[in-house]
Amino acid sequence: MQTPDQPRRALLLAFAAAAAVTAFPAVAAAAARTHTIVMDKMKFGPSPAGLRVGDTILWVNRDAFRHTATAGNGTFDVDLAPGASGRTTLRTAGTIPYVCRFHPGMTGVLTVAA
């Protein structure tokens, strides 16, 4: 048998659940991580594992030469003077090869999950 307060409680629980669902995008955004790839001795450091859409790559040029990190699919192009750093946020899933436009022997691949 239902008490008079049960429908009201059910309604309040439904509103609380709806409010919790709207909070999840903020939690998802907070879950994005920053990964670092260092350019040194004319090569890129290892590409990080576990990349996801929304993560950020911090590119650090520790070399004495200007370098770029240029995506083969056009999704990013970071141009760095010696000693500089720059960021790019991963917006697409998939396998993304990248290269230094100034030094085509410098290559790498990012594997990004959705």
Rosetta blueprint (number, residue, H / E / L):
1 M L
2 Q L
3 T L
4 P L
5 D L
6 Q H
7 P H
8 R H
9 R H
10 A H
11 L H
12 L H
13 L H
14 A H
15 F H
16 A H
17 A H
18 A H
19 A H
20 A H
21 V H
22 T H
23 A H
24 F H
25 P H
26 A H
27 V H
28 A H
29 A H
30 A H
31 A L
32 A L
33 R L
34 T E
35 H E
36 T E
37 I E
38 V E
39 M E
40 D E
41 K L
42 M L
43 K E
44 F E
45 G L
46 P L
47 S L
48 P L
49 A L
50 G L
51 L E
52 R E
53 V L
54 G L
55 D L
56 T E
57 I E
58 L E
59 W E
60 V E
61 N E
62 R L
63 D L
64 A L
65 F L
66 R L
67 H E
68 T E
69 A E
70 T E
71 A E
72 G L
73 N L
74 G L
75 T L
76 F L
77 D E
78 V E
79 D E
80 L E
81 A L
82 P L
83 G L
84 A L
85 S E
86 G E
87 R E
88 T E
89 T E
90 L L
91 R L
92 T L
93 A L
94 G E
95 T E
96 I E
97 P E
98 Y E
99 V E
100 C L
101 R L
102 F L
103 H L
104 P L
105 G L
106 M L
107 T E
108 G E
109 V E
110 L E
111 T E
112 V E
113 A E
114 A L
